[in-house]
Amino acid sequence: MKLPMTAAGRLDLACDIEKKIPRQRLAVYPTPLQPADRLSRAQAGPKLWLKRDDLIGFGLGGNKIRGLEVILADALRSEADMLITGAGPQSNHVRATAFVAAFAGLDCIAVYWGKPPPNIDGNYRVTTMLAAQVHFTQNDDRANVDTAIETIADRMRRSGRRPYPIPRGGACMMGVLGHVLAVCEAYRQCLELALSPDAIVMAVGSGGTYAGWLLGTKLLNLNWRIIGYSVSRDPAEASVQVARLANEAAAWLGCEFGFSAVDAPVQGGFIGSGYGIPSPVGAAAIKLLARSEGLLLDPVYTGKAMAGYLSASATGLFAAYENMIFLHSGGEPAFFAGNGVWLDMHPRVI
């Protein structure tokens, strides 16, 4: 594919990409791209815009639906009768997969690391309600989930089933392509708004979202930067994962860009005590966004990424930028898991 330099050329290429990528559409697009005016006025730095993938209208929202639309199309093409995936009990991806399976009339197996949690709440409650079969690895090593997914898929095949295994977090080539489509969508919105963002900010977990945005940005020859904040793994490891996934998706599209970890920098310092564990800075960011924009972030992904953005903005790292877009990737059900002590809330009684 040639890399266009004009808006018309980019739009033509976006259409070509959308036609090529298979998709079982589940939601209504585009999701809103909105200015965060009150937050921007209160903070030093650029004007911040919010890409509201939390408002994706299927399966309680979240950008995991984008990847799953492409994954589902591939699963149906292969005549699968079951989706198998995994992560932690509060996984947005697992919850979204359970919704997708229910919609498509497929069985679903959710593989979780560790042991069953004491409470059935948040995303775990939803996944359980959707009648997904649940398997716990009894091992706190998150990577053990990947092995368990393949082991269970092999067992299902031997029993005569046609499973479609999806890697932890949906981090696979087909899932990445769903986020390439998000770049095409966002570019159109920026044109309509006469907006030229300097950077896109997002949380980085399993790496599929970043990989899709990295590839889509390269395909359309866009000059915005992607700034990712790790909420899961070591930043250097995350960069390698993102580059690998972007290369796999590029090859599927017939492109050979040869991304390396250098092309996918990931910022650290905001994971807190670990993946899935709420942090004080994340809680502060969640409260700030709720009180300034009437918008709810989650404690696992977007809260920590927003904390990273706010910290960098306050120290002047974005002083040369005029506009930035924060990808609100959803995940609100996790806000309602646990006892909420991490929020350090004290009711204002009058």
C-alpha positions as CSV (number, residue, x, y, z in Angstrom):
1,M,0.0,0.0,0.0
2,K,1.2,3.5,-0.7
3,L,1.3,5.9,2.2
4,P,-0.9,8.9,1.2
5,M,0.0,12.5,2.1
6,T,-3.4,14.1,1.5
7,A,-6.6,13.9,3.4
8,A,-8.4,12.6,0.3
9,G,-5.8,9.9,-0.1
10,R,-6.0,8.9,3.5
11,L,-9.8,8.7,3.4
12,D,-9.5,6.4,0.3
13,L,-7.0,4.2,2.0
14,A,-9.2,4.1,5.2
15,C,-12.1,2.8,3.0
16,D,-9.8,0.2,1.5
17,I,-8.7,-1.0,4.9
18,E,-12.2,-1.2,6.2
19,K,-13.3,-3.3,3.3
20,K,-10.4,-5.7,3.7
21,I,-10.8,-6.4,7.4
22,P,-13.6,-8.9,8.2
23,R,-15.9,-7.6,10.9
24,Q,-19.1,-8.9,12.6
25,R,-20.4,-5.5,13.6
26,L,-21.9,-5.5,17.1
27,A,-21.9,-1.8,18.0
28,V,-22.9,1.6,16.5
29,Y,-19.9,3.8,15.5
30,P,-18.3,6.2,15.7
31,T,-18.0,6.6,19.4
32,P,-17.9,10.3,20.5
33,L,-14.7,12.4,20.4
34,Q,-15.3,15.1,23.0
35,P,-13.3,17.9,24.5
36,A,-12.6,17.7,28.2
37,D,-13.0,21.5,28.7
38,R,-13.1,21.8,32.4
39,L,-10.2,19.5,33.0
40,S,-8.2,21.2,30.3
41,R,-8.8,24.6,31.9
42,A,-7.7,23.3,35.3
43,Q,-4.5,21.6,34.1
44,A,-1.3,23.0,32.6
45,G,-0.7,21.8,29.1
46,P,-2.6,21.0,26.0
47,K,-6.3,20.8,25.4
48,L,-7.5,17.3,26.1
49,W,-10.0,15.3,24.1
50,L,-11.7,12.1,25.1
51,K,-12.3,9.2,22.6
52,R,-15.3,7.6,24.3
53,D,-14.9,3.9,23.6
54,D,-16.6,3.4,27.0
55,L,-19.8,4.3,25.1
56,I,-19.5,1.4,22.7
57,G,-23.1,0.2,22.8
58,F,-22.6,-3.6,23.2
59,G,-21.6,-5.8,26.1
60,L,-21.2,-2.9,28.6
61,G,-18.9,-1.1,26.2
62,G,-15.2,-0.8,26.1
63,N,-12.8,-1.0,23.2
64,K,-12.3,-4.8,23.6
65,I,-15.5,-5.0,21.5
66,R,-13.6,-3.6,18.5
67,G,-11.1,-6.5,18.5
68,L,-13.8,-9.0,19.2
69,E,-15.9,-7.9,16.2
70,V,-13.0,-9.1,14.0
71,I,-12.3,-12.1,16.1
72,L,-16.0,-13.2,15.9
73,A,-16.0,-12.8,12.2
74,D,-13.0,-15.2,12.0
75,A,-14.5,-17.6,14.5
76,L,-17.8,-17.8,12.5
77,R,-15.8,-18.3,9.2
78,S,-14.0,-21.2,10.8
79,E,-17.4,-22.6,12.1
80,A,-16.4,-22.5,15.7
81,D,-19.0,-23.4,18.3
82,M,-17.1,-22.2,21.4
83,L,-14.9,-19.2,22.4
84,I,-12.2,-19.8,25.0
85,T,-10.2,-16.9,26.5
86,G,-8.9,-15.8,29.9
87,A,-7.3,-13.3,32.2
88,G,-8.1,-12.2,35.7
89,P,-11.6,-12.4,37.3
90,Q,-12.2,-8.7,36.7
91,S,-11.1,-8.8,33.0
92,N,-13.0,-6.5,30.7
93,H,-12.0,-8.7,27.8
94,V,-13.4,-11.9,29.3
95,R,-16.6,-10.2,30.1
96,A,-16.9,-8.8,26.6
97,T,-16.1,-12.2,25.1
98,A,-18.9,-13.8,27.2
99,F,-21.3,-11.2,25.8
100,V,-20.1,-11.8,22.2
101,A,-20.5,-15.6,22.6
102,A,-24.0,-15.2,24.0
103,F,-24.9,-12.9,21.0
104,A,-23.6,-15.4,18.5
105,G,-25.0,-18.5,20.1
106,L,-21.6,-19.9,21.0
107,D,-20.5,-21.5,24.3
108,C,-17.8,-19.7,26.3
109,I,-15.1,-20.8,28.6
110,A,-13.4,-18.3,30.8
111,V,-9.9,-19.2,32.1
112,Y,-8.8,-17.2,35.2
113,W,-5.5,-17.3,37.0
114,G,-5.4,-18.1,40.7
115,K,-8.2,-19.2,42.8
116,P,-11.9,-18.1,42.9
117,P,-12.3,-14.7,44.5
118,P,-14.3,-14.4,47.7
119,N,-17.0,-12.2,46.0
120,I,-18.8,-12.5,42.7
121,D,-18.9,-8.9,41.6
122,G,-17.9,-6.5,38.9
123,N,-16.9,-8.1,35.6
124,Y,-16.8,-11.6,37.2
125,R,-20.5,-11.3,38.2
126,V,-21.4,-10.4,34.6
127,T,-19.4,-13.2,33.1
128,T,-20.9,-15.7,35.5
129,M,-24.4,-14.4,34.8
130,L,-23.8,-15.0,31.1
131,A,-23.3,-18.7,31.8
132,A,-19.7,-18.9,30.8
133,Q,-18.0,-22.0,32.0
134,V,-15.2,-21.0,34.5
135,H,-11.8,-22.5,35.0
136,F,-9.3,-21.3,37.6
137,T,-5.6,-22.3,37.1
138,Q,-4.9,-22.3,40.9
139,N,-1.7,-20.5,39.9
140,D,-1.1,-16.8,40.4
141,D,1.3,-16.6,37.4
142,R,-0.8,-14.7,34.8
143,A,1.1,-16.4,31.9
144,N,-0.3,-19.7,33.1
145,V,-3.6,-18.7,31.6
146,D,-2.2,-18.9,28.1
147,T,-1.2,-22.5,28.6
148,A,-4.5,-23.3,30.2
149,I,-6.4,-21.8,27.2
150,E,-4.6,-24.1,24.8
151,T,-4.9,-27.1,27.0
152,I,-8.6,-26.7,27.4
153,A,-9.0,-26.0,23.6
154,D,-7.2,-29.3,22.8
155,R,-9.4,-31.2,25.2
156,M,-12.5,-29.7,23.6
157,R,-11.3,-30.7,20.1
158,R,-10.8,-34.2,21.3
159,S,-14.3,-34.3,22.5
160,G,-15.7,-33.2,19.1
161,R,-16.1,-29.5,19.8
162,R,-14.8,-26.7,17.5
163,P,-13.2,-24.2,20.0
164,Y,-11.8,-20.8,19.0
165,P,-9.1,-19.9,21.5
166,I,-8.4,-16.2,22.1
167,P,-5.2,-15.2,23.8
168,R,-5.2,-13.5,27.1
169,G,-6.6,-10.0,26.8
170,G,-7.6,-10.6,23.1
171,A,-4.0,-9.8,22.1
172,C,-3.9,-11.5,18.8
173,M,-3.6,-10.6,15.1
174,M,-7.3,-10.5,14.4
175,G,-7.9,-8.4,17.6
176,V,-5.3,-5.9,16.5
177,L,-7.1,-5.3,13.2
178,G,-10.1,-4.2,15.1
179,H,-8.1,-1.3,16.6
180,V,-6.7,-0.4,13.2
181,L,-10.3,0.3,12.3
182,A,-10.5,2.6,15.3
183,V,-7.7,4.7,13.8
184,C,-9.7,5.1,10.6
185,E,-12.7,6.1,12.6
186,A,-10.8,8.6,14.7
187,Y,-9.1,10.2,11.7
188,R,-12.4,10.9,10.1
189,Q,-13.7,12.6,13.3
190,C,-10.5,14.7,13.5
191,L,-11.1,15.9,9.9
192,E,-14.7,16.8,10.7
193,L,-13.6,18.8,13.8
194,A,-10.6,20.4,12.0
195,L,-8.5,18.8,14.8
196,S,-4.8,17.9,14.5
197,P,-3.9,16.0,17.6
198,D,-0.3,15.9,18.6
199,A,-0.6,12.6,20.5
200,I,-3.0,9.8,21.5
201,V,-2.8,8.6,25.1
202,M,-3.8,5.2,26.2
203,A,-3.4,2.4,28.8
204,V,-1.3,-0.5,27.8
205,G,-2.1,-4.0,29.1
206,S,-1.8,-7.0,26.7
207,G,-0.8,-4.6,23.9
208,G,-3.4,-5.2,21.3
209,T,-4.9,-1.8,21.4
210,Y,-1.6,0.0,21.1
211,A,-0.5,-2.3,18.3
212,G,-3.6,-1.5,16.3
213,W,-3.2,2.2,16.8
214,L,0.5,2.0,15.9
215,L,-0.2,0.1,12.7
216,G,-3.2,2.3,11.7
217,T,-1.2,5.4,12.3
218,K,1.6,4.1,10.0
219,L,-0.9,3.0,7.3
220,L,-2.5,6.4,7.1
221,N,0.8,8.2,7.5
222,L,-0.5,10.3,10.5
223,N,1.9,12.4,12.5
224,W,0.4,12.0,15.9
225,R,2.4,10.3,18.6
226,I,1.1,7.4,20.7
227,I,1.8,7.6,24.4
228,G,1.1,4.4,26.3
229,Y,1.2,3.9,30.0
230,S,1.7,0.3,31.2
231,V,-0.8,-1.0,33.6
232,S,0.3,-4.6,33.5
233,R,3.9,-5.5,32.6
234,D,7.4,-4.1,32.5
235,P,7.4,-1.3,29.9
236,A,10.2,-2.8,27.9
237,E,8.4,-6.1,27.7
238,A,5.2,-4.3,26.7
239,S,7.0,-2.6,23.8
240,V,8.3,-5.9,22.4
241,Q,4.8,-7.3,22.6
242,V,3.2,-4.3,20.9
243,A,5.7,-4.4,18.0
244,R,5.2,-8.2,17.5
245,L,1.5,-7.9,17.3
246,A,1.7,-4.9,15.0
247,N,4.0,-6.8,12.7
248,E,1.6,-9.8,12.6
249,A,-1.3,-7.6,11.7
250,A,0.7,-5.7,9.1
251,A,1.7,-9.0,7.4
252,W,-2.0,-10.0,7.3
253,L,-2.8,-6.7,5.5
254,G,0.1,-7.3,3.1
255,C,2.4,-4.7,4.6
256,E,5.9,-5.2,5.9
257,F,6.7,-2.2,8.1
258,G,9.1,-4.1,10.4
259,F,8.1,-2.4,13.7
260,S,10.5,-2.8,16.6
261,A,10.2,-2.1,20.3
262,V,11.7,1.3,19.7
263,D,8.7,2.2,17.6
264,A,6.4,1.4,20.5
265,P,7.6,3.2,23.6
266,V,5.7,2.5,26.8
267,Q,5.8,4.6,29.9
268,G,6.1,3.0,33.4
269,G,5.7,4.2,36.9
270,F,1.9,4.1,37.3
271,I,1.1,0.4,37.8
272,G,1.2,0.8,41.5
273,S,1.3,-2.4,43.5
274,G,0.5,-4.5,40.5
275,Y,-1.9,-5.3,37.7
276,G,-5.6,-5.1,38.7
277,I,-4.7,-3.5,42.1
278,P,-6.1,0.0,42.5
279,S,-3.6,2.7,43.2
280,P,-3.8,6.0,45.1
281,V,-2.8,8.1,42.0
282,G,-5.3,6.2,39.9
283,A,-8.0,6.8,42.5
284,A,-7.1,10.6,42.4
285,A,-7.4,10.6,38.7
286,I,-10.7,8.8,38.7
287,K,-12.2,11.3,41.2
288,L,-10.8,14.3,39.2
289,L,-12.4,13.1,36.0
290,A,-15.7,12.3,37.6
291,R,-15.9,15.7,39.3
292,S,-14.7,17.8,36.4
293,E,-16.2,16.0,33.4
294,G,-18.9,13.7,34.9
295,L,-17.1,10.7,33.5
296,L,-16.1,7.5,35.2
297,L,-12.7,5.8,34.6
298,D,-11.8,2.4,35.9
299,P,-9.1,1.5,38.5
300,V,-7.3,-1.1,36.4
301,Y,-6.7,0.6,33.1
302,T,-7.9,4.2,32.4
303,G,-7.5,5.5,35.9
304,K,-3.8,4.7,36.0
305,A,-3.2,5.9,32.4
306,M,-4.9,9.2,33.2
307,A,-2.7,9.5,36.3
308,G,0.3,9.1,34.0
309,Y,-1.0,11.8,31.7
310,L,-1.8,14.2,34.5
311,S,1.6,13.8,36.0
312,A,3.4,14.3,32.7
313,S,1.2,17.4,31.9
314,A,1.9,18.9,35.3
315,T,5.7,18.6,34.9
316,G,5.5,20.3,31.5
317,L,6.3,17.3,29.3
318,F,3.4,18.2,27.0
319,A,4.1,21.9,26.9
320,A,4.8,22.0,23.2
321,Y,1.5,20.2,22.4
322,E,-1.8,21.9,21.6
323,N,-4.2,19.0,21.4
324,M,-4.1,15.4,22.8
325,I,-6.6,12.6,22.7
326,F,-7.1,10.3,25.7
327,L,-8.6,6.9,24.7
328,H,-11.2,6.0,27.2
329,S,-11.2,2.2,26.7
330,G,-14.0,1.5,29.1
331,G,-13.9,-1.0,32.0
332,E,-16.3,0.6,34.4
333,P,-17.7,-2.7,35.8
334,A,-14.4,-3.1,37.6
335,F,-15.1,0.1,39.5
336,F,-17.9,-1.8,41.3
337,A,-15.8,-4.7,42.4
338,G,-14.5,-5.0,45.9
339,N,-15.2,-2.7,48.9
340,G,-14.0,0.5,47.3
341,V,-11.6,1.3,50.3
342,W,-9.0,2.3,47.7
343,L,-11.1,5.4,46.9
344,D,-10.7,6.7,50.4
345,M,-14.1,8.3,50.2
346,H,-15.8,10.2,53.1
347,P,-19.5,11.0,52.4
348,R,-20.3,14.7,52.7
349,V,-23.2,14.7,55.2
350,I,-25.1,17.9,55.7
